[in-house]
Amino acid sequence: MLVLLGFAMIAVFMVLIMTKKLTPVLALIIVPTIFGLFAGAGLGIGSMVMDSMKSMTSTAALLMFAIVYFGLMIDVGLFDPLVRFILRKLGNDPAKVVLGTAILAAAVSLDGDGSTTFILTTAAMLPVYLRLKMSPVVLTCVAGLANGTMNILPWGGPTARAATALKVDVNDVFVPMVPSLIAGLVVVFVFSWLLGLQERNRLRATAPEIWGDVSDAGDVFDGGTRRGGSGTGGSPDVVVLERTETLVDLADAGLTATALDPHRKTLRPKLFWFNLGLTVAVMVMLVANLVPLPYVFMVGSAIALLVNFPKVKEQGAQLVAHAPSIVAVVSMVMAAAVLTGVLNGTGMVKEMSAWLVHIIPAEMGPFMAVITGLLSIPMTFFMSNDAFYFGVLPVLSETAGHYGISGAEMARASITGQPFHLQSPLVPAILLLVSLAKVELGDHHKKVLWRTAVISVVMLAVGMLTGAIGIG
C-alpha cells in the first residue's frame, strides 16, 4: 500500500506542476499532505514535516541571502562590464551564447557545489539573455545539464557516497568513468548548440526589428552598414548600423523599465572596485568552505547594503525590491519539507526501495549493474542521494555479488543517474537556479528532464562499452 501511495504521490505532484494546475509550492504542500493522511500518518504528520523542516533552515537562509546579494550586485551594475565583455567574445549569436553558458557552467562545476555553480552562471549570463531577448529557461536548462553531468566528480558527493556505501576506493569508482563523463559533456554541448539554434530561429521570427532576416546571426555587418538596409537596395524597414553599433544597442531600447536599464538610479559606478572585491571575497569563502555558506552571504549582503545604500530608506527599498524572489524560493524550500517529511516519516521511501529490489527477476541478475544504472535515474529524482546510496544500493549490490558483479561496478553504474537527479525539486540548488532566473520549475522540467535522461543513458552505455560497468 505504501509503495502504491508513494509512486502515486510523486506522479500526481509531477503532473500538477508540469501542467501548471498548481504552483510547485502548493503542490509540495497539498499533495503530500493528502497522501500522508491516506498512509495513516494522522496527526503525526505535523511532527514528520517539522523534523524535515529543521534540516531545511540553513538551505533557506543560504538561498534567501544569496538572492539578496546577487540581486543587489546586478542593481548596482557590477555585472554590466562582464556582460559587455561576454557579448564581445561570444558575439550576438544565440547559439554561441547558449554554448558558452554550458561551457561556463561545466567549468564552474569543478568546485563540486551546485549552488555556487548556478549563482555564478546566472549572475554572468542572465543579463546577456535578457539583453538579447533570449529565454531564461534555456539558461536554466543548459546550466542544469552541465552541472548534473559534472556531479559525478569524486568531491561532488554522489561518487563518495557510493564508494562509502559499498566500501570501495573512490578512485576505483571515478577513474574508469572518465570516458562516460567526457561523453556526457559532449552530449551536453550538442544539446546546448541545438537549443541555441532554436533560440536564433525563434528570435528572427519574434523580434525581426532586432535580428532582421539574415542567414547567419553573426553575419550582420557589411562594411559600415547592415545588409539589406537603406542605401543598399534592401528593405527600407531594416536599420542601417554604424560599424561601432551592435545588435545589443537595439535591444537596450526595450530595457529602460527593467533591472538592466543602463540609466537606473541604483547604479554605483564609483563603487565598482569595492563591489568587485567584495564579490571575489565571497566567492573565495564559498570555495574555501571555511565558514558556513549562509553566514557568508548574510555578512556579504549586510556589507553590500551598508556601503552601496547608506540610507536606511534605501536599504529597506532594496530588500523590498527583491522580496518577491525571496518569498518564491524560500517558500518552495519550506514546502519541500512536507514532501520529504511524508516520504520518510510514513516509510514510503523504504518500502518503495524494497519493492523495486524484489521485483527484479532472478534471470536478470547478471544485468544488475545495468538495471541499477537505469533505476538510479528515477530513484535519485524521487529520493535523496543518501536514501538511495545508503539504503537501496547496498541491497542491489548484495544481489549483484551472486552473479560476479563487483561493488565498484555497481557504484559506477549508480552514479550515471546524477544528471537527472540534479533536476529534482528535492535538490535546493535547482530551486535556487530557477528562482534566480525567474523561471517556473515546471517549464524547466519540460525542457530539461528528457535531455538529462538521454545523457544518463549515454553515460551508462559508454560505461558498458569501456568495461567500467560489466555484465555478470
Order of alpha helices (4+ residues) and beta strands (2+ residues): alpha-alpha-alpha-alpha-alpha-alpha-alpha-alpha-alpha-alpha-alpha-alpha-beta-beta-alpha-alpha-alpha-alpha-alpha-alpha-alpha-alpha-alpha-alpha-alpha-alpha
